[in-house]
Amino acid sequence: MSYSTVATCVDDYEMQNRVKACFAEQGGSPTAVPPDLFWTVAGADDIEAAYASAIAADNPHPGSDPAVVTDQMILSVVQANMPAP
């Protein structure tokens, strides 16, 4: 795992929007996503590895590319870390 890759992924606006969309679809408010959730998603082993691979392959938009980080990868992390209602 690369902390640099995790930090880059967290700051990726397109990735943030995908996490917000997932959070909203799961019943949360897209304007109230806990900031820690972005870090948890970016730090998930499979997401970090996929994102790092995309960066190495010069993908200009890894956060918005569902071939890099799938919706299911994001969903799995979000569902496991949804705050209690």
Secondary structure, DSSP 8 states (H G I E B T S, - for coil): --HHHHHHHHT-HHHHHHHHHHHHHTTS-TT---HHHHHHHHHSHHHHHHHHHHHHTT-S-GGG-TTTS-HHHHHHHHHHT----
